[in-house]
Amino acid sequence: MKFYKMQGIGNDYIYFDCMRGEIAEPEKLSVKLSDRRFGIGGDGIILLCKSDVADCKMRMFNADGSEGKMCGNGIRCLGKLARDLGYVSGESCTVETLAGVKRLFFFFGGDGKVESVKVDMGAPELNGRLIPSTVEGERVVGYPLKVGGKTYAVTLVNMGNPHCVVFADPDSTDVEGVGRLFENSPVFPDRVNTEFVKVTGKNSLKMRVWERGSGETYACGTGACAAVVAAVLNGYCKAGEKVTVSLLGGELEIVCTGDSVFMTGAATLVFTGETAV
């Protein structure tokens, strides 16, 4: 079966066109193909599927085989793939995900193909129980959470995936060690993605992320959105203003309006190939 290796600022996935047929056991396939030595290599696999409620549907599986509800960088690349393959037309489309239907807006390069995408990510969920977590409250902002013998001030945000935002210098933080502790903390029944964020300017953040099921990745779209939401809630940034989030793989532009969060970033085809599924 043909695959498309795509990346959004370094967050790379293996894409399959499933508009004409399904793939059996995608969980196992993701584990097999995501391995960077014995497989194709990627943060997981993403399936472009038919939808009854939108132009197309996204299913994404992490490198450990677990299915994710949403993927910010992944949905941008999925939108590009759907547009470039002719499944959608025009300057926008809708994509069904397990976190609801999202609208995408395309920006084109000189070759007429999609170069970058803006995604309306919808409103953030801030209720502690609905992150989900064991922490009570309509908003969990600057909450003292003890992990691994150390107390961190955390802000919890769900952007289709659960996120725990910690304002700490990402370069001096043991992202893997601390990230694993957060991911597997009993406070988060579905595990959690953890963002380590530094405020570098009025409208700029620097971030590294530990993703549940994938480990540290070069970028995380929903994580960048969560970081900006947390920055607004903590008074570091203002709602309605464009914030640049710098990640290991590049930059994303995020606008948190209060009612919704908009994310804009590159979507790139790396190469195509064939593999036995």
Salt bridges, closest charged atoms under 4 A:
ASP12 OD2 - LYS5 NZ 3.35
ASP12 OD1 - ARG36 NH2 2.92
GLU25 OE2 - LYS28 NZ 3.31
ASP43 OD1 - ARG36 NH2 3.22
ASP64 OD2 - ARG191 NH2 3.49
GLU67 OE2 - ARG59 NE 3.02
ASP84 OD2 - LYS80 NZ 2.71
GLU136 OE2 - ARG129 NH2 2.60
ASP171 OD2 - LYS206 NZ 2.53
GLU176 OE2 - ARG180 NH2 3.34
GLU183 OE2 - ARG191 NH1 2.90
GLU195 OE2 - HIS163 ND1 2.81
GLU216 OE2 - ARG208 NE 2.72
GLU253 OE2 - LYS242 NZ 3.81
